[in-house]
Amino acid sequence: MYKYAPNSNLHLINPIPVWKRILKDEEVGQPIRQFNNKLVEIARDFYREWEIEVPDERHTLEKSNFPLEYYDELDKREFFYQSNYPAVGKWHAVQTNGFLNIDEKEVILLKSILLNDYKDMLTEYFNNEFDGVQYYNENHVVDESWIQFYKNGDYKVQHNHLRYSEQIEMKNIWAGGYYLTDGEPDIRQPYSGRFGFNARNKTYLVKPEEGMILLFPGDAIHEVFPFYGKKERICCNFNLSTR
């Protein structure tokens, strides 16, 4: 990944455009860690544990709805099967819990910052004569958002954020993430929790950092490598579009 220009937040990954920068203390009026800790508190106040877990084979059922006898019955199965659906090119099972819609000042501020970055990124991207539809003069919106707490072993398979939809805004979405904490990954696991872009038969790995904003086209194939760390890796993901 390299910068398009020396003072730009726009980067290119063979050939995916990626907006990447670290939020500054002065932008939120307090230390970033303090700001992010407040966001974590808000998420825990608003959501039950299963709503902020990373969906995979370990986190698929709302645990509060089932008696222990049900899990005992599942555990005793000698043979069983499950259907595997491809994630690439479709929306896979993620709890879009609407975190950025919460009416709390820290969340409102974060949403405003992300939308401003989205506008700045589109302006720079299209003004530099890249291919694409010029939507940067329109209304910028957050279509969906979800905060997730990665525990040890959690990961995301390769996927993108496109829909099988006739709606034009769903065909031109940009996706992104804001990292509240990297979870203090195990240094003996160099791939731990890394964000990966798949382009031209190569995987380009990005190291999550506290306060990092990442924006990229919604059709870009990406994944999260299995996370192993001392704490939880917490990220707010979102889809953006213009009207």
DAVENMO-V381570 format. One record per residue. RES is the residue in one small letter. PSI is psi in radians with two decimals (* if undefined). OMEGA is omega in radians with two decimals (NA if undefined). NEAR is the number of other ideal C-beta (glycine too) atoms within 8 Angstrom. Layout:
res = <RES/RES>
psi = <PSI/PSI>
omega = <OMEGA/OMEGA>
near = <NEAR/NEAR>
This chain:
res = <m/y/k/y/a/p/n/s/n/l/h/l/i/n/p/i/p/v/w/k/r/i/l/k/d/e/e/v/g/q/p/i/r/q/f/n/n/k/l/v/e/i/a/r/d/f/y/r/e/w/e/i/e/v/p/d/e/r/h/t/l/e/k/s/n/f/p/l/e/y/y/d/e/l/d/k/r/e/f/f/y/q/s/n/y/p/a/v/g/k/w/h/a/v/q/t/n/g/f/l/n/i/d/e/k/e/v/i/l/l/k/s/i/l/l/n/d/y/k/d/m/l/t/e/y/f/n/n/e/f/d/g/v/q/y/y/n/e/n/h/v/v/d/e/s/w/i/q/f/y/k/n/g/d/y/k/v/q/h/n/h/l/r/y/s/e/q/i/e/m/k/n/i/w/a/g/g/y/y/l/t/d/g/e/p/d/i/r/q/p/y/s/g/r/f/g/f/n/a/r/n/k/t/y/l/v/k/p/e/e/g/m/i/l/l/f/p/g/d/a/i/h/e/v/f/p/f/y/g/k/k/e/r/i/c/c/n/f/n/l/s/t/r>
psi = <2.29/2.68/2.48/-0.64/2.72/-0.72/0.35/2.66/-0.05/2.21/2.83/2.31/1.36/1.01/0.44/2.22/2.29/2.22/2.14/2.18/2.88/2.25/2.48/2.66/-0.76/-0.38/-0.44/0.00/0.33/2.93/2.42/-0.71/-0.69/-0.74/-0.82/-0.64/-0.65/-0.70/-0.69/-0.75/-0.76/-0.78/-0.76/-0.53/-0.60/-0.44/2.63/2.84/-0.75/-0.35/-0.26/0.10/2.74/2.15/2.09/-2.85/-0.28/-0.29/1.29/-0.26/2.56/1.84/-0.51/-0.23/-0.15/2.41/2.80/-0.53/-0.57/-0.79/-0.59/-0.69/-0.73/-0.70/-0.51/-0.05/2.22/-0.70/2.49/2.95/2.87/2.67/2.39/2.02/2.41/2.37/-0.46/2.23/0.05/2.92/2.09/3.03/1.71/2.39/1.75/1.46/0.09/0.64/-0.73/-0.01/-0.07/2.35/1.20/2.50/-0.65/-0.69/-0.73/-0.74/-0.79/-0.79/-0.74/-0.74/-0.76/-0.70/-0.64/-0.71/-0.70/-0.81/-0.78/-0.72/-0.79/-0.72/-0.85/-0.72/-0.88/-0.50/-0.36/0.34/0.56/2.78/2.53/2.87/2.28/1.63/0.10/-0.21/0.02/-3.04/2.26/2.29/2.70/1.98/-0.74/2.71/2.64/2.31/2.42/2.48/1.86/2.16/3.06/2.22/-0.19/2.58/3.05/2.31/2.92/2.32/2.99/-3.08/0.35/2.73/2.76/1.41/2.58/-0.17/2.21/-0.61/-0.46/-0.17/-0.15/0.52/2.71/2.56/2.90/3.06/2.57/2.20/2.02/-0.60/2.58/-0.10/0.15/1.18/2.62/2.07/-0.29/-0.07/1.44/-0.32/-0.02/2.06/0.20/2.49/2.21/2.30/2.39/2.05/2.18/0.85/0.39/2.66/2.20/2.11/2.35/2.31/2.07/2.48/2.61/2.19/0.15/2.33/2.29/2.17/2.47/2.82/2.48/-0.30/-0.02/2.26/2.21/2.96/2.94/2.12/2.66/2.32/2.34/2.05/3.07/-0.57/-2.85/2.43/2.03/2.23/2.43/2.02/2.78/2.78/2.40/2.59/3.09/2.73/*>
omega = <3.12/-3.12/3.08/3.10/-3.05/-3.08/-3.07/2.98/3.14/3.13/3.09/3.07/2.86/0.09/-3.03/3.04/-3.12/3.05/-3.06/3.06/3.13/3.12/-3.11/-3.14/-3.06/3.13/-3.12/3.06/-3.14/3.07/-3.10/-3.13/3.10/3.10/-3.13/3.10/3.10/3.09/3.10/3.10/3.13/-3.14/-3.12/3.10/-3.03/-2.99/2.97/-3.02/-3.08/-3.13/-3.14/3.07/3.06/-3.08/3.01/-3.07/3.13/-3.03/-3.06/-3.07/3.04/-2.96/-3.08/-3.06/-3.00/3.08/-3.13/-3.14/-3.13/3.13/3.09/3.11/3.10/-3.08/-3.06/3.14/3.12/3.11/3.02/3.13/3.05/3.11/3.11/-3.12/-3.13/3.13/-3.06/3.10/3.12/3.14/-3.14/-2.95/3.08/3.08/3.08/-2.93/3.03/-3.06/-3.07/3.05/-3.12/-3.08/3.05/-2.97/-3.14/3.13/3.11/3.13/3.13/3.14/3.12/3.12/-3.12/3.11/3.08/3.08/3.11/3.13/3.13/-3.13/3.14/-3.14/-3.14/-3.10/-3.07/3.10/3.12/2.97/2.96/3.08/3.07/3.11/-3.04/-3.14/-2.95/3.10/-3.07/3.11/-3.09/-3.05/2.96/-3.13/-3.11/3.06/3.12/3.08/-3.10/-3.11/-3.14/3.04/-3.11/3.11/-3.14/-3.09/3.02/3.11/3.09/-3.12/2.90/-3.01/3.10/3.10/2.92/-2.99/3.06/-3.13/-3.06/-3.11/3.12/3.10/-3.09/-3.11/2.94/-3.14/3.14/3.11/2.99/-3.02/3.13/3.09/3.10/3.10/-3.09/-3.08/3.10/-3.09/3.09/3.10/-3.00/3.10/-3.00/3.05/-3.12/3.07/-3.06/3.00/3.09/-3.13/3.07/3.06/3.04/3.05/3.13/-3.00/3.12/3.13/3.08/3.09/3.09/3.13/-3.10/3.02/-3.13/3.09/-3.11/-3.14/-3.08/3.13/3.14/3.11/-3.10/-3.11/3.01/3.14/-3.12/-3.08/3.03/-3.10/-3.09/-3.09/3.11/3.04/-3.00/-3.10/2.99/3.11/-3.09/2.99/-3.09/3.04/3.12/3.13/NA>
near = <8/5/7/10/6/4/3/9/9/13/13/11/11/8/6/11/14/14/15/11/8/7/11/8/8/5/7/13/5/7/6/12/7/8/11/13/8/9/14/11/8/12/13/8/6/7/10/6/7/11/8/13/11/11/9/8/4/5/8/7/6/6/7/6/5/8/4/5/6/8/8/8/8/7/6/6/7/3/4/4/4/4/4/4/6/6/8/8/5/11/6/9/4/9/10/7/10/9/12/12/7/9/5/7/5/11/13/9/9/13/10/8/12/15/12/8/13/13/10/10/14/13/9/11/12/11/6/7/4/7/2/6/4/6/9/10/4/7/5/10/9/12/10/8/14/13/15/12/11/14/9/6/8/11/12/7/7/8/12/11/10/12/8/4/6/3/7/6/10/11/8/11/13/14/16/15/12/14/13/11/12/12/13/7/12/8/5/4/8/6/7/12/15/12/14/12/14/10/11/4/2/7/7/11/9/12/7/11/8/10/11/13/15/13/13/14/8/12/7/11/11/14/13/12/12/9/16/10/14/5/7/9/15/15/12/14/11/15/13/15/13/11/6>
